Amino acid sequence: RSRTRTPLSGCLRGSRRSCDDLYPALDKRLSHEGVTQVRFTVTSEGSVANATVAKSSGFPSLDAAAVDCVGRFRWNAGTNPGGQPIDQTIALNIQWNLKQQ
């Protein structure tokens, strides 16, 4: 069973909380694991823009899946001191781990 962790789950809204369903099948078969750091902007509307790999897992398909995954999350927008929603940049580590049942 694959497990991915997203440490900013308190900033997330909606039901998606992991990237497990996006773990590439070939990487599972080859036992590829690693951490992909994705840098992106959470817009004032809570969507993702400009997602890029900041640090590779060493496996291009895991990196691509991580970028795809953060784009599917729905985020709570940051706010300025006056409480108005603002864009903010986040760097998030997506951990790709295979666990035996």
C-alpha positions as CSV (number, residue, x, y, z in Angstrom):
1,R,0.0,0.0,0.0
2,S,1.4,3.4,-0.9
3,R,1.3,6.4,1.4
4,T,2.0,10.0,0.8
5,R,2.1,12.7,3.4
6,T,1.2,16.4,3.1
7,P,2.3,18.3,6.2
8,L,0.2,21.4,5.5
9,S,-3.1,19.5,5.9
10,G,-4.5,22.3,8.1
11,C,-4.2,24.7,5.1
12,L,-6.2,22.3,2.9
13,R,-9.9,22.4,2.3
14,G,-12.0,19.7,0.7
15,S,-11.7,15.9,1.0
16,R,-8.3,15.4,-0.8
17,R,-5.6,14.9,1.8
18,S,-3.0,12.7,0.0
19,C,-1.5,11.8,-3.3
20,D,-1.8,8.1,-2.9
21,D,-4.1,7.6,-5.9
22,L,-1.6,9.4,-8.1
23,Y,1.4,7.1,-7.2
24,P,2.6,6.0,-10.7
25,A,2.1,2.3,-11.2
26,L,5.5,1.7,-12.7
27,D,7.2,3.4,-9.7
28,K,5.2,1.1,-7.4
29,R,6.4,-2.0,-9.3
30,L,10.0,-0.8,-9.3
31,S,9.8,0.2,-5.5
32,H,10.6,3.8,-6.2
33,E,10.3,6.0,-3.2
34,G,11.5,9.6,-2.4
35,V,10.5,13.1,-1.6
36,T,9.5,15.7,-4.2
37,Q,9.5,19.4,-3.1
38,V,6.9,21.3,-5.0
39,R,6.9,25.2,-5.0
40,F,3.6,26.8,-6.0
41,T,1.4,29.8,-5.4
42,V,-1.9,29.5,-3.6
43,T,-4.0,32.3,-5.1
44,S,-6.4,34.5,-3.2
45,E,-9.2,32.2,-4.5
46,G,-7.5,29.1,-3.0
47,S,-6.4,27.5,-6.3
48,V,-2.8,26.6,-7.3
49,A,-0.7,28.4,-9.8
50,N,2.9,28.1,-11.1
51,A,3.6,24.7,-9.5
52,T,7.2,23.5,-10.2
53,V,9.6,20.9,-8.8
54,A,11.9,22.7,-6.4
55,K,13.8,19.5,-5.4
56,S,13.5,16.2,-7.3
57,S,12.8,12.8,-5.8
58,G,15.2,11.4,-8.4
59,F,12.3,9.9,-10.3
60,P,10.7,12.2,-13.0
61,S,7.4,10.4,-12.9
62,L,7.1,10.8,-9.1
63,D,8.0,14.5,-9.6
64,A,5.3,15.0,-12.3
65,A,2.7,13.2,-10.1
66,A,3.6,15.5,-7.2
67,V,3.0,18.6,-9.3
68,D,-0.2,17.2,-10.6
69,C,-1.3,16.3,-7.0
70,V,-0.8,19.8,-5.5
71,G,-2.8,21.2,-8.3
72,R,-5.7,19.0,-7.3
73,F,-5.7,20.2,-3.7
74,R,-8.0,23.1,-2.7
75,W,-6.3,25.5,-0.3
76,N,-7.4,28.1,2.2
77,A,-6.0,31.4,0.9
78,G,-3.6,33.4,3.0
79,T,-4.7,36.8,4.3
80,N,-3.1,40.1,4.8
81,P,-3.3,41.9,8.2
82,G,-6.6,43.4,7.2
83,G,-8.1,40.0,6.6
84,Q,-8.2,40.2,2.8
85,P,-7.2,37.1,0.8
86,I,-3.8,37.2,-0.8
87,D,-1.6,35.1,-3.0
88,Q,1.1,33.2,-1.2
89,T,4.0,31.0,-2.2
90,I,4.4,27.6,-0.5
91,A,7.1,24.9,-0.8
92,L,5.6,21.5,0.1
93,N,7.4,18.1,0.4
94,I,5.4,15.2,-1.1
95,Q,6.7,12.0,0.4
96,W,6.3,8.9,-1.8
97,N,6.5,5.8,0.4
98,L,5.5,2.2,-0.2
99,K,4.3,0.3,2.8
100,Q,3.7,-3.5,2.9
101,Q,0.4,-4.6,4.3
